[in-house]
Amino acid sequence: MIIETKSTRSPRPLTDRDWEVLADLEDFQRRFTRMAAPLDIGGFDCSHHSPTLTKLCKRDLVERKRHYVGISGGHWRYGVTDAGREALKDRTGR
C-alpha cells in the first residue's frame, strides 16, 4: 500500500484567481518597475491577495521581500519571477 504524503502529492492546478493575481502583479511591475504590496494590485483588508501571493511564492512563480517601514516591522513586497513570467506567457501566449 502506498501512502501519499505531502512531498509526493503534485500541486493542484492554479485557479483563475491565482492567474489573475499573477497577471495583475506582472502588469504592475511592468508599469511601475518595482515590487508591489498586495494593496497595489487590488488587495484590501481580509482579501485573498496575501494568501494567494504566498501560494504563488511557494510555487516559485512570485518572490517576496520584506519592506521595512518605521517601527511597524514592515510589509511584504512581491514580484513575479522568471518562472512566473514564463508561466503567464505559456498561458496567455503573450
N, C-alpha and C positions, 0 to 999 in steps of 0.2 A: 504494500500500500504506500502511495506517495502522499505526503502531507505538504500542502502548499504553504510556504512561508512568505513573509513579506519580500524577501530577496529573490524568490523565484517567480513571483507574480509579475506579469507585464502590466505597465501602467494603463489606466483607462484612456481612451482617446480624449483629446481636448474637446471641450464643449464649445458651442457657438460663442458663449460669453467669454471663455478663455481666449478664443481667437480675436474677439472684438477688443479686449483689453490689450492684447499683444499688438494689434494693429494701431490702436489709439496711442500706445506708448511709442511705437516706431514713428508715427506721424508727428508726435510732439517733439521727439528728438531731431527729426529732420528739419522741423521749423525753427526750433529754439537752440539746437546744438548743445543741449545739456541734459543731465539726468532729471527725471521727473519724480515729484511726490504724487501719491495717489490723488490728491486734490487737483493736481494739474491735468489729470486725464478723466475727470468726472466723478471722482470719489467724494464721499461725504461721510459724516458720522454714521456708523453702522452699515455702510455699503459693503459690497462684496469685493471691492478693489484690492484692499490689502491682502485678504486671504487668497485671492486669485493670483496676485503678483507673487506671493510666497510659493504657491503651487508651481507657477512658471519658473521660479528660481530653482526649485528642486529638480526641474527637468532641464536645467541649463539653457533655457530659452531667454531668460532675463537674469541680470546681475543686480545686486543691491549693495549700496554703500551707506554707511552712517553719515548723516549730515548734522553736525553739531550746531545748536543754536542756544546761546546763553546757558543758563543753569538747568534748562528743561531736560537735558540729556540728548536732545536732538531727535531727528526723524530719519527714516529710511528714504533714500532716493533710488530710483530704479532706471535701468537702461536695457535695451534689447541687445543680446549677444549676437555674434556672427551666426550661431546656430539658430537663433530666433529669427533673424533676417532671412536665412535660407528656408526655414520652415514656412514663413509667410510667403516668400517667393514661390515655393512649391505649391502652396495652397491657392494663391491668387493669380499666379502666372505673371506677376509684375515685378 
